[in-house]
Amino acid sequence: MSKKLLFIIGLILLMAGCVLSYFAEIPQLTVVAIACEALGLALTIAAAYSATEKKSWKTYLTLICVPVGALLLGFAGMAKDTLTLLITSVIGLVALIIGLIPVFVPKKE
């Protein structure tokens, strides 16, 4: 299986967990959403780390920003207050995008 495919599956599971936690009214669905986010985060981190041959500061930026963004998006999904939802969603998406830039930007050789 391709490393990019694992990365994309991880991101899809991560976003599905965030959406599911937002719409979950039953406590069991919240547990399923957290498990979905955790599996997606693990796949994303593993694929991002194994995709890079030379470990540089960009790799470690990805390893720091992606979990922080995922954690904030998970909190945003469980937030019931509108202001908390907006702030954590925006900061979580920014951290996730900053973490994904080194993975998807082609390398200059």
Backbone torsions as a table, in degrees:
resi	resn	phi	psi	omega
1	MET	NA	141.3	-177.9
2	SER	-70.2	148.0	179.6
3	LYS	-69.6	-34.4	177.8
4	LYS	-67.5	-33.9	178.5
5	LEU	-66.0	-42.6	176.0
6	LEU	-62.3	-38.5	179.2
7	PHE	-63.7	-44.4	-179.6
8	ILE	-68.6	-40.3	176.6
9	ILE	-62.4	-40.8	177.1
10	GLY	-61.8	-42.5	178.2
11	LEU	-66.0	-38.7	178.8
12	ILE	-65.3	-43.5	177.5
13	LEU	-64.1	-37.3	178.7
14	LEU	-63.4	-47.2	179.6
15	MET	-69.1	-35.7	177.5
16	ALA	-64.2	-38.5	176.8
17	GLY	-64.9	-38.9	178.4
18	CYS	-65.8	-43.1	179.0
19	VAL	-67.1	-41.7	179.8
20	LEU	-64.2	-38.3	179.2
21	SER	-70.2	-25.6	177.8
22	TYR	-71.5	-40.1	-176.3
23	PHE	-93.0	-0.1	-176.5
24	ALA	-75.8	122.1	174.5
25	GLU	-106.3	-19.9	180.0
26	ILE	-95.9	134.3	-178.4
27	PRO	-58.2	-30.0	179.3
28	GLN	-66.8	-33.2	178.1
29	LEU	-69.2	-30.0	176.1
30	THR	-65.0	-39.5	177.5
31	VAL	-65.7	-41.2	177.5
32	VAL	-64.2	-40.1	179.2
33	ALA	-64.6	-41.8	178.7
34	ILE	-65.6	-39.8	177.7
35	ALA	-65.2	-39.4	178.3
36	CYS	-64.7	-42.0	177.3
37	GLU	-64.7	-40.7	-179.0
38	ALA	-65.7	-42.4	178.2
39	LEU	-65.9	-43.0	177.6
40	GLY	-63.1	-39.9	178.6
41	LEU	-65.7	-41.7	179.3
42	ALA	-63.8	-43.5	178.0
43	LEU	-64.1	-41.1	-178.5
44	THR	-65.1	-46.4	-179.3
45	ILE	-65.9	-43.1	-179.7
46	ALA	-63.9	-43.2	-179.8
47	ALA	-68.7	-39.0	179.7
48	ALA	-67.0	-39.1	-178.6
49	TYR	-72.4	-39.7	-178.2
50	SER	-79.5	-16.0	-179.3
51	ALA	-77.2	-20.8	-178.3
52	THR	-95.4	129.7	178.2
53	GLU	-80.5	-47.1	-178.9
54	LYS	-101.4	117.2	-179.4
55	LYS	-79.5	118.1	179.9
56	SER	-127.2	-170.9	179.5
57	TRP	-65.1	-26.1	179.0
58	LYS	-67.2	-37.1	178.0
59	THR	-64.2	-43.7	-179.4
60	TYR	-72.3	-29.2	172.8
61	LEU	-62.5	-41.8	176.7
62	THR	-64.1	-43.1	-178.3
63	LEU	-67.5	-21.0	177.9
64	ILE	-92.9	-45.7	-172.4
65	CYS	-74.4	-36.4	-177.8
66	VAL	-65.1	-46.6	177.1
67	PRO	-65.4	-36.3	178.3
68	VAL	-64.3	-44.5	177.6
69	GLY	-63.2	-40.0	179.1
70	ALA	-66.4	-40.3	178.3
71	LEU	-63.6	-44.2	179.2
72	LEU	-66.7	-37.7	177.0
73	LEU	-67.6	-34.4	175.6
74	GLY	-65.4	-41.7	175.7
75	PHE	-65.1	-36.2	179.2
76	ALA	-65.0	-35.6	179.0
77	GLY	-67.7	-30.1	-178.9
78	MET	-92.8	-7.3	-177.6
79	ALA	-73.0	139.8	178.6
80	LYS	-103.2	-18.5	178.8
81	ASP	-86.7	137.9	-175.6
82	THR	-66.3	-42.5	-179.1
83	LEU	-65.9	-41.2	176.8
84	THR	-63.7	-40.8	178.7
85	LEU	-61.7	-46.2	-178.0
86	LEU	-66.5	-46.3	-176.7
87	ILE	-65.1	-47.5	-178.7
88	THR	-69.7	-31.8	177.0
89	SER	-66.5	-46.0	-178.0
90	VAL	-66.3	-47.3	-179.5
91	ILE	-66.0	-38.0	178.0
92	GLY	-65.1	-42.4	178.2
93	LEU	-67.0	-39.6	178.0
94	VAL	-63.1	-44.8	178.8
95	ALA	-63.9	-39.2	179.1
96	LEU	-66.6	-42.1	179.4
97	ILE	-66.9	-42.1	177.5
98	ILE	-61.9	-37.6	178.2
99	GLY	-71.6	-26.7	-178.0
100	LEU	-89.0	-17.2	-178.9
101	ILE	-58.7	-47.9	179.7
102	PRO	-64.5	-22.0	-178.9
103	VAL	-78.2	-39.6	-173.8
104	PHE	-96.5	-12.9	178.2
105	VAL	-78.9	128.1	-179.7
106	PRO	-66.8	149.0	-178.0
107	LYS	-84.0	143.0	175.2
108	LYS	-89.5	126.2	-178.9
109	GLU	-109.1	NA	NA
